């Protein structure tokens, strides 16, 4: 297999990157200092006021060390695995022997819970040992296995310790003995995709082709008729664990068609983007062009028809799901934090296949907006749902919006989102750079440095920037020995005016390489300066998005803004932004950990004195000037609870 | 008791009124010709493609005449009773011996199903005979009894036949033996209000005070602590029939407070307005000022804070319920047809207590808009839900809007709305006029005539009008002998310019009597002409209604208008109505059974050529002139399926 053609760029490993003080450093540190310890307490059922997770306890019971019943979601194990994965990345960034010791102990426990044949899922071990692999559709065994594998690979890469990797391999081998094309094996695939991308990671770290083959099998089998989920359901007497099959049918599970025939992203948004990520991985490793084309189709559908401006996906609460093209209601949005995380995974994979800024732009959009909006600035509270318009009383009293919260919650019974944010942000270093044979790509502008081998020579590249608040990026290149390679700098789609200087001298940008400025030269000790013009943009949605017609969203750089009641008073829908309105950008260092706010002169619609009537004819409408203040969307709901709005009426 | 002070006006009986050819005559005829026969077939399970009602069959089983199981909703009996009530009114308007014979046979069957002690509810007789009166909260026994009583009173008044009235009295007597303040009796009240207003009807027709007392008891007991529903639930081991108690709590049932302490309309909208109607009836008959005050508070809350411009109430699908003040989402609206019918009941009662146009205005608003929008123009299909904005694809694919249909449905498993519309429209004659001691009120302008005794003299009044398409009403008065009385003509709140002529001579309107022009004189053979100026009105909602800000609704006379895709193309939210736009009214006799349409010059927002992107910065917005056409809201969804919108963006 010749993968080079498919895999044009390679992400650098986490160990090669150091994130320095700045926007993202704060987040990585927060995960280490607050989220990881907090989640550890949650997993051990010792946070007062938070519903016990029972996750560690489940492993103890499964290992036969204590007596008890399984408790929590059927996929509760995955919380432990995702925590371990975040811990692994964090250990790379911040070595911490005590945390590593704790992780080792958890790994020992996991190993003890694993059964002799390699099987590992505490729900079935404890509660229904005779029902293993009988309800792939609802019961998340393969999903949990995927998260175990991801954690194992991460921990191995972080520490060099093989114990969890061995557990993962034994489980993967067991799964391989159960599923596959051979007549004796089950023809199944997971209800919640995840194991596909995990198996490719396991293949990459072990070199064991069987894992890649198994991943490809799951992907190829998905959606084939007759549907395995129907065969399986019949075999168990049509007993359901969850009701989503009955409610939303095969598309909820992305099995309405074989994956290569799917042209729109359907069903549960997290599953859909996890599947896409796995498809991209398998495509790259197997050189399967038809899979890449399928990925591209799904990518295009998501990002040009089914994504909020925040990078949020999944516009329907029922099923946490995609609906249809251009259906993006702001106040009943779902836009799960996990789905935004999954979109980053998908984008990152597509970006290696085809280093085009369209992938990096969306990756950045999701990161700066709907991923980090999922966590409070102190790292202690979380949004599962990321709406674009909130009227608190409606969230409380109109049950159609019951899923929308207007304050972040301490933790969730279904705790998928917080550890997902944690594992993504602690591994952020992997998303900034890629290398080609003779190329170094900079996808994201983050105060950071990378050490990479390019054209067989060690090169160190250091970025210094106040991004996303400022568009100036200083890039110092330091090659061990002079090296000729191409430095590719992404010019984000939102930037219409970029300047590049090399050692103080402005260079012609010329035709870009899929949105990347490419500078090919012999590099030694050089400084590149990138200047991204970062005006405030009034964004409009495609006119097919009925909800946003007559409205604009304010964006600066990659950051989408919103109005909050605490700054602007109540009834935000009463505010209109005149077409010619000017914006002022101001960095407020003491606000929300330091953010650029955007101020504008707007108007409030005034109906004059209004009596008792609910409806009136011939109302004289006037407009009163009002100063308004936008804050970054990700930082909303960190002060007084109140209304919030992204899409503001324009006049 | 001196009721005169409370009961300032009295509705005339249906027998005194004749509706002549015109707007409403079409509906009354449609009910007789189409709806009543169709529903009879449904009740007998013989409409292909419609889920069997099983309602008549349930009575046969309960009467011991056939074997079988109960089927249908727990309140299935009420469909038969509501049909009988509609038949009763129809027999007054259109005598029909064959229909009367069918009704007599159904009544015989009902009588045979009644048990010796007077008990009658086929669900419990057939299915849970030992569980009678153990779950008032969920199981609708008293609700069904109420509908039986209403049907019995109507049939007695229509035909003079007592059989069903005797059944109703026996059931009411039985209920009176089970519920009441005496220590041996249960302290309950219905989960779904209805029997309160029915018992007052029974009291009025029989003169039996016990029925009034029992009604008052149900109303007074409601919401007292400890809650009967909790006591009752505990006694049956907390078994639920429906889950609404757990989902929405006491306010769903209007038991969160004693009724006199309730200041806002809460919970299931139909229940709330049925309760209010019963409260008003009891208040009038018992001279209870505190109950009248409670009614007024709830009326004000509904009509000034929780009602759509169409007269629709209940803005939330979950629980078919009220939410909170000014929460009136257009696209997820519930606005059940039955709730609009109930609002007419409530309005009509308040109007007799206090003949103020505020009550008649709302009664008219509901009648012309959200009541008749519930039925297709051919009388064969029905809306349960009456949204103010529809995007068909969203109704199909975004489950948050799954309750919203964009084509009327042939019938419903829970078939409350169609027979409710039928019984209201066939009895419309009762809503047009009231009489006082020396007064004749005209509340509604309907081509009709009334024969009434005023000041001991027979007076005949005949209206001729093309209302609601035209504001000219000719009223001919013909007194048997000259009689001095006051004719009170309602000047609707929407009318800012009215003229009145008596025998060709314009009279000074002067100070109105709560929105009624009063003309006191000796009447013999006289002609009054009323000229209501009926311009097209641009309506605005109270600015606290977040959903409608920046939008206007078009209304002419009592009729609210909407845009439909079939006339205006898709993407209706892209249309903006300039502030100074002019309207043209045109009567189209071949359109939708003949309606006035409203045409206007508007604009479509144009973003120019739009590429593949979902979001774009600095879009140049222009406006292209476009002619648009509004049709009456009630007539939407009678042609090609498509988008619909009431609140249109204003520029």
Interface residues (C-beta under 8 A of the other chain):
Chain A: X247 X248 X300 X303 X304 X305 X307 X309 X315 X316 X317 X318 X319 X323 X324 X327 X329 X332 X391 X393 X394 X397 X398 X399 X400 X494 X496 X537 X538 X539 X540 X541 X542 X543 X544 X545 X546 X547 X549 X550 X553 X555 X571 X573 X574 X576 X579 X605 X607 X610 X612 X613 X614 X615 X616 X617 X618 X619 X621 X649
Chain B: X247 X248 X300 X303 X304 X305 X307 X309 X315 X316 X317 X318 X319 X323 X324 X327 X329 X332 X391 X393 X394 X397 X398 X399 X400 X494 X537 X538 X539 X540 X541 X542 X543 X544 X545 X546 X547 X549 X550 X553 X555 X571 X573 X574 X576 X579 X605 X607 X610 X612 X613 X614 X615 X616 X617 X618 X619 X621 X649
